[in-house]
Amino acid sequence: MNKQFAIAIHGGAGTILKSKMTPEREARIRETLTESLRVGFAILEKGGCSIDAVQKAVNVMEDSPLFNAGKGAVFTHDGKNEQDATVVDGFTGSAGAVASVRRAARPIDLARLVMDNSAHVLLIGDGAEEFAVSQGMKLVDDKYFFTEQRWEQLQNALAKENQRGPNDNKSDSSLPLSEDDKHGTVGAVALDRQRRLAAATSSGGMTNKRFGRVGDSALVGAGTFADDLCAVSTTGHGEYFMRGVVAYDVAALMRYRGMSLAQAADTAVKTKLTDVGGTGGLIAIDKDGNIALPFNTEGMYRGYLLPAGEPVVEIFRE
């Protein structure tokens, strides 16, 4: 059944246990996820395009310190914030992405500028920020991204790293130290009234990452994808999503194997993540407004909103 238009979002996946979540924090997370859904849905309801809806929905989560993107981005080994983001327009086939940007408050906005106003798909680091300035984007000071929680996470990660010792071959890598360190991304997928699909993903990456590590959130097909069949945004341990090209795999399974959205999304999470030891999840929507939200972790911040319905927001494996 064609649901006319719809939107789905995620705010990260990992070891998210109700027993370790305070009622106050849970309420704040649910409130922000609900706001994100309503902001994106309002654009669709008024006849706006899906690419605008996903961008604005992601902005809400980027502006919140609760999620690992924008304001709440985690710290690198050097105490910096390096963020990745991608936006894909399934209708036009256009895409824009940025990697390792340090001073963009809303990295997804910069990715959109790359898509709309450049001849490129992916810009990184200083070059991406030079482009941002040329487009009139105001960059922020490093202090904008400081939160006590993220700083403490880095200190804990550094302490664990020191405990492992100099001979541990993982001690100088960007591999995650815990479930909390390796999961943290925000994303949105949408279908508009004109049956156009779009996807957007934004991430602060991994706590304690080094060497200019770039994650799947900056790579079209790995962490974000959209075409005329479906739109996908992923969250989890990025190295596995990159190796498996997971976001694109969902679309490929639908196109070449004839799978439904639910079958394709479940298969991608199982074969490209679970079976090889990866963890995380994804959100996806197809051209008929069907939604899939599979994950293999304890929880995933997620939600969706359909016409004539109320926002559905879930956190745990309910």
ZABADREN-798695 format. One record per residue: x, y negated, z negated of N, C-alpha, C, O in turn. Coordinates in steps of 0.2 Angstrom, whole numbers. Each point is the difference from the previous one (the first is absolute). Layout:
residues N
[r [X Y Z] [X Y Z] [X Y Z] [X Y Z]]
...
***
This chain:
residues 318
[r [4 6 0] [-4 -6 0] [4 -6 0] [5 -1 -4]]
[r [-6 -4 8] [4 -6 1] [-2 -5 -6] [-6 -2 -1]]
[r [11 1 -3] [-2 -4 -6] [1 -8 1] [0 -4 -4]]
[r [1 2 11] [1 -6 2] [6 -4 -2] [4 -2 5]]
[r [-2 2 -11] [6 -3 -2] [1 2 -7] [-4 2 -4]]
[r [11 -2 2] [2 3 -7] [7 -2 -1] [4 -1 4]]
[r [-2 2 -10] [7 -2 -3] [1 5 -5] [-4 2 -4]]
[r [11 0 4] [3 4 -6] [6 -3 -2] [4 -3 4]]
[r [-2 4 -10] [6 -3 -2] [4 5 -5] [-3 4 -3]]
[r [9 -5 2] [4 3 -5] [5 -4 -4] [2 -6 3]]
[r [0 7 -9] [5 -4 -4] [5 4 -2] [4 -2 -5]]
[r [-2 8 8] [5 4 -3] [-2 7 -2] [-6 1 -2]]
[r [10 4 2] [-1 6 -3] [6 3 -4] [5 -3 0]]
[r [-7 8 -5] [5 2 -4] [-2 4 -6] [-6 2 0]]
[r [10 -2 -5] [-3 3 -7] [-4 -5 -3] [3 -3 -5]]
[r [-9 2 7] [-4 -4 -3] [-5 3 -5] [-5 3 3]]
[r [6 -3 -9] [-4 4 -5] [-5 -4 -4] [3 -6 -3]]
[r [-9 8 2] [-4 -4 -4] [2 -1 -7] [-1 -5 -4]]
[r [4 10 1] [3 0 -7] [5 -5 -1] [1 -2 -6]]
[r [3 0 12] [5 -5 -1] [-2 -7 2] [4 -4 1]]
[r [-11 3 1] [-2 -6 2] [-4 -3 -5] [-5 2 -2]]
[r [6 -9 0] [-4 -3 -5] [-6 -2 4] [0 -2 6]]
[r [-6 1 -10] [-6 -2 3] [1 -7 3] [-4 -1 5]]
[r [8 -3 -8] [0 -7 3] [4 0 7] [-2 -3 4]]
[r [7 7 -4] [4 0 6] [-5 4 6] [0 -3 6]]
[r [-3 8 -8] [-4 3 5] [-6 -5 2] [-1 0 6]]
[r [-1 -4 -10] [-6 -4 2] [3 -6 5] [-3 -1 5]]
[r [9 -1 -7] [3 -5 5] [2 3 7] [-1 -3 5]]
[r [3 9 -5] [2 4 6] [-7 0 4] [0 -1 6]]
[r [-5 4 -9] [-6 1 3] [-3 -7 3] [-3 0 5]]
[r [3 -5 -9] [-2 -6 2] [4 -3 6] [-4 -3 5]]
[r [10 4 -5] [4 -2 6] [-1 4 6] [-1 -3 6]]
[r [0 9 -6] [-2 4 5] [-7 -1 3] [-1 0 6]]
[r [-3 -2 -10] [-7 -2 2] [0 -6 4] [-3 -1 5]]
[r [7 -4 -8] [1 -6 3] [3 0 7] [-3 -3 5]]
[r [8 8 -4] [3 1 6] [-5 3 5] [0 -3 6]]
[r [-4 7 -8] [-5 3 4] [-5 -5 3] [-2 -1 6]]
[r [-1 -3 -11] [-5 -5 2] [3 -6 4] [-4 -2 5]]
[r [10 0 -6] [3 -5 5] [1 3 7] [-2 -3 5]]
[r [4 9 -4] [1 3 6] [-7 1 4] [-1 -1 5]]
[r [-4 4 -10] [-6 2 3] [-4 -6 2] [-4 0 5]]
[r [5 -6 -8] [-4 -6 1] [2 -2 8] [-4 -3 3]]
[r [10 4 -2] [2 -2 7] [-3 4 5] [-3 -2 5]]
[r [2 9 -6] [-3 4 4] [-7 -1 1] [-3 0 5]]
[r [0 -1 -11] [-8 -2 0] [-2 -6 4] [-5 0 3]]
[r [10 -4 -2] [-2 -6 3] [2 0 8] [-1 -5 4]]
[r [3 11 -2] [2 1 7] [7 -1 1] [2 0 6]]
[r [2 -1 -11] [7 -1 1] [4 6 2] [-3 6 0]]
[r [9 -6 2] [4 5 3] [4 4 -6] [1 -3 -5]]
[r [0 9 7] [3 5 -5] [7 -2 -2] [2 1 -6]]
[r [2 -4 10] [6 -2 -1] [1 -5 -6] [4 -1 -4]]
[r [-9 -4 5] [-1 -5 -5] [-2 3 -7] [2 -2 -5]]
[r [-7 7 5] [-2 3 -6] [5 3 -4] [1 0 -6]]
[r [3 4 10] [6 4 -4] [5 -5 -3] [3 1 -5]]
[r [-1 -6 9] [5 -5 -2] [-3 -3 -7] [4 -1 -5]]
[r [-10 -2 5] [-2 -3 -6] [-2 5 -6] [1 -2 -5]]
[r [-3 8 7] [0 5 -6] [6 1 -3] [1 0 -6]]
[r [5 1 10] [6 1 -3] [3 -6 -3] [3 0 -6]]
[r [-5 -6 8] [2 -6 -4] [-2 0 -7] [4 -2 -4]]
[r [-10 4 3] [-3 0 -7] [5 4 -5] [1 -2 -5]]
[r [1 8 8] [5 4 -4] [7 -2 0] [3 1 -5]]
[r [-1 -5 10] [7 -3 0] [0 -5 -5] [5 -2 -3]]
[r [-11 -2 2] [0 -5 -5] [0 2 -7] [0 -4 -5]]
[r [-1 10 3] [-1 3 -6] [7 3 -3] [3 4 4]]
[r [-1 -5 -10] [6 3 -3] [-2 8 -1] [5 3 -3]]
[r [-11 -1 4] [-1 7 -2] [2 5 5] [1 6 -2]]
[r [1 -8 8] [2 5 5] [7 -2 3] [2 -6 0]]
[r [1 11 3] [7 -1 2] [0 -2 7] [1 3 5]]
[r [-3 -10 -4] [0 -4 6] [-1 -7 -2] [-4 -1 -4]]
[r [7 -3 8] [0 -7 -2] [2 -2 -7] [5 2 -2]]
[r [-10 -5 -1] [2 -3 -7] [2 6 -5] [4 -1 -4]]
[r [-6 7 5] [2 6 -4] [5 4 2] [1 6 -2]]
[r [3 -8 7] [5 4 3] [6 2 -5] [1 -4 -4]]
[r [1 10 5] [5 3 -4] [7 -3 1] [1 -4 6]]
[r [4 5 -10] [6 -3 1] [5 5 3] [0 6 -1]]
[r [5 -8 5] [5 4 2] [6 1 -5] [-1 -3 -5]]
[r [6 7 7] [5 1 -5] [3 -7 -2] [3 -1 -6]]
[r [-2 -4 11] [3 -6 -2] [-5 -5 -3] [2 -6 0]]
[r [-8 8 -2] [-5 -5 -3] [-3 -4 5] [-2 -6 -2]]
[r [1 8 8] [-3 -4 5] [-7 3 2] [-1 6 -2]]
[r [-2 -9 6] [-7 3 3] [1 0 8] [1 -5 3]]
[r [-2 11 -1] [1 1 8] [-6 4 2] [-2 6 -2]]
[r [-2 -10 6] [-7 3 2] [-1 2 7] [4 -3 4]]
[r [-8 8 -3] [-2 2 7] [-7 -1 1] [-4 1 -4]]
[r [2 -2 11] [-7 0 1] [-1 1 8] [4 -1 4]]
[r [-10 4 -3] [-2 1 7] [-7 -1 1] [-4 2 -4]]
[r [2 -5 10] [-7 0 2] [-1 2 7] [4 -1 4]]
[r [-9 5 -3] [-1 3 7] [-7 -1 2] [-5 1 -3]]
[r [4 -4 9] [-7 -1 3] [-1 6 5] [3 0 5]]
[r [-8 4 -7] [-1 6 4] [-4 -2 7] [1 4 5]]
[r [-4 -9 -5] [-3 -2 6] [5 -3 6] [-1 2 6]]
[r [5 -6 -8] [5 -2 5] [7 4 0] [3 0 5]]
[r [-2 4 -10] [6 4 0] [6 -4 -3] [6 2 0]]
[r [-7 -8 -2] [5 -5 -2] [2 2 -7] [-4 3 -4]]
[r [10 -5 2] [2 2 -7] [5 -5 -2] [4 -3 4]]
[r [-3 1 -11] [5 -4 -2] [2 2 -7] [-4 3 -4]]
[r [11 -3 3] [3 3 -6] [6 -4 -3] [3 -4 4]]
[r [-2 4 -10] [6 -3 -3] [3 4 -5] [-4 4 -3]]
[r [10 -4 2] [4 4 -5] [5 -4 -4] [3 -5 3]]
[r [-3 7 -9] [5 -3 -5] [0 -8 0] [5 -4 0]]
[r [-11 2 0] [-1 -8 -1] [-1 -1 -7] [-3 3 -4]]
[r [6 -9 2] [1 -1 -8] [-4 -6 -2] [-2 -1 -6]]
[r [0 -3 11] [-4 -6 -3] [-6 -2 3] [-3 -5 0]]
[r [0 10 3] [-7 0 3] [-5 2 -6] [0 6 -2]]
[r [-4 -10 0] [-5 1 -6] [-5 6 3] [-2 4 -4]]
[r [0 -5 10] [-4 5 3] [3 3 7] [-1 -3 5]]
[r [5 8 -6] [3 3 6] [-4 2 5] [2 0 6]]
[r [-9 2 -7] [-4 2 5] [-2 -6 5] [-1 1 6]]
[r [1 -7 -9] [-1 -6 4] [6 -1 5] [-1 -2 6]]
[r [7 3 -8] [6 0 4] [0 5 6] [1 -1 5]]
[r [-3 7 -7] [-1 5 5] [-5 -2 5] [1 2 6]]
[r [-6 -5 -8] [-6 -2 5] [3 -5 5] [-1 0 6]]
[r [5 -5 -9] [3 -5 4] [5 3 5] [1 -2 6]]
[r [3 7 -8] [4 4 5] [-4 3 5] [2 0 6]]
[r [-8 3 -7] [-4 3 5] [-3 -5 5] [0 1 6]]
[r [-2 -7 -9] [-4 -5 4] [5 -5 4] [-2 -2 5]]
[r [8 1 -9] [3 -6 3] [8 2 2] [4 -5 1]]
[r [-3 11 0] [7 2 2] [0 5 5] [-6 3 1]]
[r [11 -2 2] [1 5 6] [2 7 -3] [2 5 3]]
[r [-2 -5 -10] [3 6 -3] [-5 4 -5] [-6 -3 -1]]
[r [8 8 -1] [-5 4 -5] [3 0 -7] [-4 -1 -5]]
[r [11 1 4] [3 1 -7] [5 -5 0] [5 0 4]]
[r [-5 -4 -9] [5 -5 -2] [2 1 -7] [-4 2 -5]]
[r [11 -2 3] [2 1 -6] [4 -5 -4] [3 -5 4]]
[r [-3 5 -10] [4 -4 -4] [0 -8 1] [-5 -3 1]]
[r [11 0 0] [1 -7 1] [-3 -2 7] [-3 -5 0]]
[r [3 10 5] [-3 -2 6] [-7 -1 -1] [-3 -4 3]]
[r [0 9 -6] [-8 -1 -1] [-2 -6 -4] [-5 -3 2]]
[r [10 1 -7] [-2 -6 -4] [1 -6 5] [-3 -5 -1]]
[r [8 5 5] [1 -6 4] [-5 -1 5] [-3 -5 2]]
[r [0 11 0] [-6 0 5] [-6 -3 -4] [-4 -4 2]]
[r [3 6 -9] [-5 -2 -4] [0 -8 0] [-5 -3 1]]
[r [11 0 -2] [0 -7 -1] [-1 -3 7] [-3 -6 0]]
[r [5 9 5] [-2 -3 7] [-7 0 1] [-2 -4 4]]
[r [-2 8 -7] [-7 0 1] [-4 -4 -5] [-6 0 -1]]
[r [10 -3 -4] [-3 -5 -4] [-2 4 -7] [-4 -3 -4]]
[r [6 9 3] [-1 4 -6] [4 -3 -6] [6 -1 1]]
[r [-9 0 -6] [4 -3 -6] [2 6 -4] [-4 4 -2]]
[r [11 -3 1] [3 5 -4] [0 -2 -7] [0 -6 -2]]
[r [0 11 -3] [0 -1 -7] [7 1 -3] [4 4 3]]
[r [-3 -7 -9] [6 2 -4] [0 7 -3] [-6 3 -1]]
[r [12 0 0] [0 6 -3] [-4 1 -6] [-3 5 -1]]
[r [3 -10 -3] [-4 0 -6] [-7 2 0] [-3 2 -4]]
[r [0 -3 10] [-7 1 1] [-2 7 -1] [-5 2 -2]]
[r [10 3 4] [-1 7 -1] [1 3 -6] [-1 6 -1]]
[r [4 -10 -4] [2 3 -6] [-6 2 -5] [-4 -5 -1]]
[r [4 11 -1] [-5 2 -5] [4 4 -5] [4 4 2]]
[r [-6 -4 -8] [3 4 -5] [0 7 1] [5 4 -2]]
[r [-11 -1 4] [-1 7 1] [5 2 5] [3 6 -1]]
[r [-2 -9 7] [4 2 5] [8 0 -2] [4 4 2]]
[r [-3 -9 -6] [7 -1 -2] [2 6 -5] [5 2 0]]
[r [-10 -1 -4] [1 6 -5] [1 6 4] [4 5 -2]]
[r [-8 -4 7] [1 6 4] [7 1 3] [3 5 0]]
[r [0 -11 2] [7 0 3] [5 2 -5] [4 4 1]]
[r [-5 -7 -7] [5 2 -6] [-1 7 -2] [6 3 -1]]
[r [-12 0 1] [0 7 -1] [3 4 5] [3 5 -1]]
[r [-4 -7 7] [3 4 6] [8 0 0] [3 5 1]]
[r [-1 -11 -3] [8 -1 -1] [2 4 -5] [6 3 0]]
[r [-9 -3 -6] [2 4 -6] [0 8 2] [5 3 -2]]
[r [-10 -1 6] [0 7 2] [6 2 5] [3 5 -1]]
[r [-2 -10 5] [5 1 5] [7 0 -4] [4 4 2]]
[r [-3 -8 -7] [6 0 -4] [1 7 -3] [6 3 -1]]
[r [-11 0 -2] [0 6 -3] [2 6 4] [3 5 -2]]
[r [-4 -6 9] [1 6 4] [8 0 2] [2 6 2]]
[r [1 -11 -3] [7 0 1] [3 -1 7] [-4 0 5]]
[r [10 -2 -4] [3 -2 6] [0 6 5] [1 -1 6]]
[r [-1 7 -8] [1 6 4] [-6 2 3] [0 5 4]]
[r [-6 -7 -6] [-6 2 3] [-1 -4 6] [0 -6 1]]
[r [-1 10 5] [-1 -3 6] [-6 -4 1] [-1 -3 6]]
[r [-3 3 -10] [-6 -4 0] [0 -7 -4] [-4 -4 1]]
[r [10 4 -4] [0 -6 -5] [1 -7 4] [-2 -5 -3]]
[r [4 6 9] [1 -6 4] [-5 -1 6] [2 -3 5]]
[r [-7 7 -5] [-5 0 5] [-6 -4 -1] [-1 -2 -6]]
[r [-4 2 11] [-6 -3 -1] [-5 5 -2] [-6 -2 0]]
[r [7 8 -1] [-5 5 -2] [-3 -2 -6] [3 -2 -5]]
[r [-9 4 4] [-4 -2 -6] [2 3 -6] [2 6 0]]
[r [-3 -9 -5] [2 3 -7] [-7 3 -3] [1 4 -5]]
[r [-6 -6 7] [-6 2 -3] [-6 0 5] [0 -4 5]]
[r [-6 7 -7] [-6 -1 4] [-2 -7 0] [-2 -3 6]]
[r [3 -1 -11] [-2 -7 0] [4 -4 5] [-2 -5 3]]
[r [9 7 -3] [4 -4 4] [-1 1 8] [1 -5 4]]
[r [-3 11 -2] [-1 1 7] [-7 -1 3] [0 1 6]]
[r [-5 -3 -10] [-6 -1 3] [-2 -7 -2] [0 -2 -5]]
[r [-2 -2 11] [-2 -7 -1] [-1 -3 6] [5 -3 3]]
[r [-11 2 0] [-1 -3 6] [-7 -2 0] [-4 3 -4]]
[r [2 -8 8] [-7 -2 1] [-2 0 7] [5 -1 4]]
[r [-11 3 -3] [-2 0 7] [-7 0 2] [-4 1 -5]]
[r [2 -2 11] [-7 0 2] [-1 2 7] [4 -1 4]]
[r [-10 4 -3] [-2 2 7] [-7 -2 1] [-4 0 -5]]
[r [2 -2 11] [-7 -3 1] [-2 2 7] [4 0 5]]
[r [-11 0 -4] [-3 0 6] [-5 -5 0] [-4 -1 -5]]
[r [4 -3 10] [-4 -6 1] [-7 1 4] [0 6 3]]
[r [-4 -10 -2] [-6 1 4] [1 1 7] [-4 3 3]]
[r [10 -5 -1] [1 1 7] [4 7 1] [3 1 6]]
[r [-3 3 -11] [3 6 0] [8 0 1] [3 4 3]]
[r [0 -10 -5] [7 0 0] [3 2 -7] [-3 -2 -5]]
[r [9 6 5] [3 2 -6] [6 -3 -1] [4 -3 5]]
[r [-2 2 -11] [6 -3 -2] [3 3 -7] [-4 2 -4]]
[r [10 -3 3] [3 2 -6] [6 -4 -2] [3 -4 4]]
[r [-2 3 -11] [5 -4 -3] [3 3 -6] [-4 3 -4]]
[r [10 -4 3] [4 3 -6] [5 -5 -2] [4 -3 4]]
[r [-3 2 -11] [5 -4 -2] [3 3 -7] [-4 3 -4]]
[r [10 -3 4] [4 3 -6] [6 -3 -2] [4 -3 3]]
[r [-3 3 -10] [6 -2 -3] [6 5 0] [5 -1 -2]]
[r [-7 7 4] [5 6 1] [1 3 -6] [-4 1 -4]]
[r [10 2 2] [2 4 -5] [4 -4 -6] [4 -4 2]]
[r [-6 5 -8] [4 -3 -5] [7 2 0] [2 6 1]]
[r [3 -10 -1] [7 1 0] [3 3 7] [5 3 0]]
[r [-9 -5 5] [3 2 7] [6 -4 1] [1 -6 -2]]
[r [3 8 7] [7 -3 1] [1 0 8] [-4 3 4]]
[r [9 -6 -2] [3 0 7] [-5 -2 5] [0 2 6]]
[r [-5 -6 -8] [-5 -3 5] [-4 6 3] [-3 0 5]]
[r [1 4 -10] [-5 6 2] [-6 -3 2] [-3 -5 -3]]
[r [0 8 9] [-6 -2 3] [-5 6 -1] [2 5 2]]
[r [-8 -6 -4] [-5 5 0] [-5 1 5] [1 -4 5]]
[r [-5 9 -5] [-5 1 5] [-5 -6 1] [-3 0 5]]
[r [2 -4 -10] [-4 -5 1] [2 -5 5] [-5 -4 2]]
[r [11 4 0] [2 -5 6] [0 4 7] [2 -4 4]]
[r [-4 10 -4] [1 4 6] [-7 2 3] [-3 4 -3]]
[r [2 -7 9] [-6 2 3] [0 8 1] [5 3 3]]
[r [-10 0 -4] [-1 7 1] [2 4 -7] [-3 6 0]]
[r [7 -8 -4] [2 3 -6] [-5 -1 -6] [-3 4 -2]]
[r [3 -11 1] [-4 -2 -6] [-7 -3 3] [-4 -1 -4]]
[r [4 -1 10] [-6 -4 2] [-1 2 8] [5 0 4]]
[r [-11 1 -2] [-2 1 7] [-7 -1 1] [-5 0 -4]]
[r [3 -3 10] [-7 0 2] [0 0 8] [4 -2 3]]
[r [-9 5 -1] [-2 0 8] [-7 0 0] [-4 -3 -4]]
[r [1 6 10] [-7 0 1] [-4 5 -3] [-6 1 0]]
[r [10 4 -4] [-3 6 -3] [0 -1 -8] [-5 1 -3]]
[r [10 -4 0] [0 -1 -7] [5 -5 -2] [4 -2 4]]
[r [-4 0 -10] [5 -4 -3] [2 3 -7] [-4 3 -4]]
[r [11 -4 3] [3 4 -6] [5 -4 -4] [4 -4 3]]
[r [-4 4 -9] [5 -3 -5] [2 5 -5] [-5 3 -3]]
[r [11 -3 2] [2 5 -5] [4 -3 -6] [1 -6 0]]
[r [-1 11 -5] [4 -2 -6] [3 6 -3] [-3 5 -1]]
[r [9 -6 -2] [4 5 -3] [7 0 1] [3 -5 1]]
[r [0 11 -1] [8 0 1] [1 -1 7] [0 5 4]]
[r [2 -11 -2] [1 -2 7] [4 4 4] [-1 1 6]]
[r [7 2 -9] [4 4 4] [-3 6 4] [1 1 5]]
[r [-6 2 -9] [-4 5 3] [-5 -2 6] [-1 3 5]]
[r [-2 -9 -6] [-4 -3 5] [4 -2 6] [-3 1 5]]
[r [9 -3 -6] [4 -2 6] [2 7 4] [-1 0 6]]
[r [3 5 -10] [2 6 4] [-6 3 3] [1 3 5]]
[r [-7 -3 -8] [-5 3 3] [-5 -4 5] [-4 2 3]]
[r [6 -9 -3] [-4 -4 4] [-7 1 -1] [-4 1 4]]
[r [2 -1 -11] [-6 2 -2] [-6 -4 2] [-5 3 2]]
[r [5 -10 -2] [-6 -4 2] [-2 2 7] [-5 1 2]]
[r [10 -1 3] [-1 2 7] [-3 7 0] [-4 2 5]]
[r [7 3 -9] [-2 7 0] [-8 1 0] [-3 4 3]]
[r [0 -9 -7] [-7 1 -1] [-3 -1 7] [-5 3 2]]
[r [7 -9 1] [-3 -1 7] [1 5 5] [-4 2 4]]
[r [10 1 -4] [2 5 4] [-4 6 -1] [-2 4 5]]
[r [1 -2 -11] [-4 6 -1] [-7 -1 2] [-3 5 3]]
[r [0 -11 -3] [-6 -1 2] [0 0 8] [-5 3 3]]
[r [9 -6 0] [1 -1 7] [1 7 4] [-3 2 5]]
[r [8 1 -8] [3 6 4] [-3 7 -3] [0 5 4]]
[r [-2 -5 -10] [-3 6 -3] [-8 0 0] [-3 5 -2]]
[r [1 -11 3] [-8 -1 -1] [-2 0 -7] [-6 2 -1]]
[r [10 -3 -4] [-2 0 -7] [-5 -6 -2] [1 -5 4]]
[r [-5 6 -9] [-3 -5 -3] [5 -5 -4] [5 3 -1]]
[r [-7 -9 -1] [4 -4 -4] [2 4 -6] [6 0 -2]]
[r [-11 3 -2] [1 3 -6] [5 6 1] [5 1 -4]]
[r [-6 3 9] [5 6 1] [7 -3 2] [5 3 -3]]
[r [-5 -8 7] [7 -3 2] [3 -3 -6] [6 2 -1]]
[r [-9 -6 -3] [3 -3 -6] [2 5 -5] [6 0 -2]]
[r [-10 5 1] [2 6 -5] [6 4 3] [4 1 -4]]
[r [-4 0 10] [5 4 3] [7 -4 0] [5 3 -2]]
[r [-5 -9 3] [6 -4 0] [3 0 -7] [6 0 -1]]
[r [-10 -1 -4] [2 -1 -7] [3 7 -2] [5 0 -3]]
[r [-8 6 5] [2 6 -2] [7 2 4] [5 2 -3]]
[r [-5 -2 10] [5 2 3] [6 -5 0] [6 2 0]]
[r [-7 -8 0] [5 -5 1] [3 -3 -7] [5 -3 -1]]
[r [-9 5 -5] [2 -2 -6] [0 6 -5] [6 2 -2]]
[r [-11 1 0] [-1 5 -5] [5 6 2] [4 2 -5]]
[r [-4 0 11] [3 6 1] [8 -1 0] [4 5 0]]
[r [-2 -11 1] [7 -1 0] [3 -4 -6] [5 -2 -1]]
[r [-10 1 -4] [2 -2 -7] [-1 -8 0] [2 -3 -5]]
[r [-5 0 9] [-2 -7 0] [-6 -1 -4] [-4 4 -1]]
[r [3 -10 -1] [-5 -2 -4] [-3 -7 2] [3 -4 2]]
[r [-10 3 -3] [-3 -6 2] [-7 2 3] [-3 5 -1]]
[r [1 -10 5] [-7 1 3] [-1 -5 6] [5 -4 2]]
[r [-11 3 0] [-1 -5 6] [-8 -1 0] [-4 3 -3]]
[r [3 -9 6] [-7 -2 1] [-1 0 8] [4 -2 3]]
[r [-10 4 -1] [-1 0 8] [-7 -1 1] [-5 2 -4]]
[r [3 -5 10] [-6 -1 2] [-1 1 8] [5 -1 3]]
[r [-10 4 -1] [-1 1 7] [-4 -5 4] [-3 -4 -3]]
[r [2 5 9] [-4 -4 4] [-8 0 -1] [-3 -4 2]]
[r [1 9 -6] [-7 1 -2] [-1 -3 -8] [-5 1 -2]]
[r [11 -3 -1] [-1 -3 -7] [1 6 -5] [-1 -2 -6]]
[r [3 8 8] [1 5 -5] [7 -2 -3] [4 -2 3]]
[r [-4 4 -10] [6 -2 -4] [3 6 -3] [-4 5 -2]]
[r [10 -4 2] [4 5 -4] [5 -3 -5] [3 -5 2]]
[r [-2 8 -8] [4 -3 -5] [4 6 -3] [0 1 -6]]
[r [4 3 9] [3 6 -3] [7 -2 -3] [3 -5 2]]
[r [-2 9 -7] [7 -2 -4] [2 7 -4] [-5 4 -1]]
[r [11 -3 0] [2 6 -4] [3 -2 -7] [4 4 -2]]
[r [-5 -10 0] [3 -2 -6] [-6 0 -6] [-5 2 2]]
[r [7 -4 -8] [-5 0 -5] [-5 -5 1] [-6 0 -2]]
[r [7 -6 6] [-5 -5 1] [3 -4 6] [5 0 2]]
[r [-10 -4 0] [1 -5 5] [-5 -6 -1] [-6 2 0]]
[r [9 -8 0] [-5 -6 0] [-3 0 7] [3 -1 5]]
[r [-10 1 -5] [-3 1 6] [-7 -3 0] [-3 0 -5]]
[r [0 -2 11] [-7 -2 0] [-2 -1 7] [4 0 5]]
[r [-11 0 -4] [-3 -2 6] [-6 -3 -1] [-3 0 -5]]
[r [0 -3 11] [-6 -4 0] [-3 1 7] [3 -1 5]]
[r [-10 3 -6] [-4 2 6] [-5 -5 1] [-2 -3 -6]]
[r [-1 2 12] [-6 -5 0] [-6 3 -5] [-1 6 -1]]
[r [-2 -11 -2] [-6 1 -4] [2 5 -6] [-4 3 -3]]
[r [10 -4 1] [3 4 -6] [3 -5 -5] [1 -6 2]]
[r [2 9 -7] [3 -3 -5] [8 2 0] [1 6 3]]
[r [4 -10 -5] [6 3 0] [1 6 -4] [-2 0 -5]]
[r [6 5 8] [2 6 -3] [7 -1 -2] [4 0 5]]
[r [-2 0 -11] [7 0 -2] [2 6 -5] [-4 1 -5]]
[r [9 2 7] [2 6 -4] [8 0 -1] [4 -3 3]]
[r [-2 6 -9] [7 -1 -2] [3 7 -1] [5 2 3]]
[r [-9 2 -7] [3 7 -2] [-3 5 5] [-4 -1 5]]
[r [6 7 -6] [-3 6 4] [-7 2 -2] [0 4 -5]]
[r [-5 -8 7] [-6 0 -3] [-5 5 4] [-5 1 -1]]
***
